């Protein structure tokens, strides 16, 4: 039997600007609406037994709180973290667990690009969007893009 791992990358929702401490930026009212829409979609479609990881930034944690009250804060996916650190958190190239990670641009878009092309290209990844990858480690074509969910289309 082939092991199948689900990796879900979720960019934080829209956040307030104008804070001296970037990590302290909360979601805007629209950001909360975006996060709720995607969280509602996740509640209906997400695989079971996901490990839940969020950046230490308030906006990432507030985004994930719309889906689950309990999760792990992962410093390695803080704003500005290089793709190599995000891939380490994912357990790439042979992930051992399914997980949902809430992070930031440009790293989350570069990570999505790497999973599909093996190159950390600067891909756009709209706020509050979710990319769901299904991974079969060591398979000739190990990564399948299962879904891309934009908050405007999540309901």
Residue pairs with C-beta under 8 A, 6 or more apart in sequence:
2 136
2 139
3 136
3 137
4 134
4 135
4 136
5 95
5 96
5 97
5 98
5 134
5 135
5 136
5 137
6 47
6 50
6 98
6 99
6 132
6 133
6 134
6 135
6 146
7 90
7 95
7 98
7 99
7 101
7 115
7 132
7 133
7 134
7 135
8 42
8 46
8 50
8 99
8 100
8 101
8 130
8 131
8 132
8 133
9 101
9 103
9 108
9 111
9 112
9 125
9 130
9 131
9 133
10 38
10 63
10 64
10 100
10 101
10 102
10 103
10 128
10 129
10 130
10 131
11 102
11 103
11 104
11 105
11 108
11 109
11 125
11 126
11 127
11 128
11 129
11 130
12 27
12 31
12 35
12 55
12 57
12 59
12 60
12 62
12 63
12 102
12 103
12 104
12 127
12 128
13 27
13 28
13 30
13 31
13 32
13 34
13 35
13 38
13 59
13 62
13 63
13 127
13 128
13 151
14 27
14 28
14 30
14 31
14 34
14 127
14 128
15 25
15 26
15 27
15 28
15 31
15 59
16 25
16 26
16 27
16 28
17 25
19 25
22 57
22 79
23 56
23 57
23 58
23 78
23 79
24 58
25 57
25 58
25 59
26 58
26 59
26 62
27 35
27 59
27 62
27 63
31 59
31 62
31 63
31 127
31 128
32 62
32 66
33 151
34 127
34 128
34 151
35 62
35 63
35 66
35 67
35 128
35 151
36 66
37 128
37 151
37 152
37 154
37 155
38 66
38 67
38 128
38 129
38 130
38 149
38 151
38 154
39 66
39 67
40 154
40 155
41 130
41 149
41 154
41 155
42 67
42 100
42 130
43 67
45 147
46 67
46 100
47 98
49 98
50 98
50 99
50 100
51 72
51 97
51 98
51 99
51 100
52 64
52 67
52 68
52 70
52 71
52 72
52 99
52 100
53 71
53 72
53 73
53 74
53 77
53 89
53 99
53 100
53 101
53 102
54 60
54 61
54 63
54 64
54 71
54 72
54 73
54 74
54 77
54 101
54 102
54 103
55 61
55 73
55 74
55 77
55 78
55 79
55 102
55 103
55 104
56 73
56 74
56 75
56 78
57 78
57 79
57 104
60 77
60 102
60 103
60 104
61 71
61 73
61 102
63 102
63 128
64 71
64 100
64 102
67 100
74 89
74 101
76 85
76 86
76 88
76 89
77 85
77 86
77 89
77 101
77 102
77 103
77 104
77 107
78 104
79 104
79 107
80 104
80 107
81 103
81 104
81 107
82 107
83 107
83 110
83 111
83 114
83 120
86 101
86 103
86 107
86 108
86 111
87 111
87 114
89 101
90 99
90 101
90 111
91 97
92 115
93 137
93 142
94 137
94 138
95 135
95 137
101 108
103 111
105 125
106 122
108 125
109 122
109 123
109 124
109 125
110 120
110 121
110 122
110 123
111 120
112 123
112 125
112 131
112 133
113 119
113 120
113 121
113 122
113 123
114 120
114 121
115 133
115 135
115 143
116 133
116 143
116 145
125 131
126 150
126 151
127 151
128 150
128 151
129 148
129 149
129 150
129 151
130 147
130 148
130 149
131 145
131 147
131 148
131 149
132 145
132 146
132 147
132 148
132 149
133 143
133 144
133 145
133 146
134 143
134 144
134 146
135 142
135 143
135 144
136 142
136 144
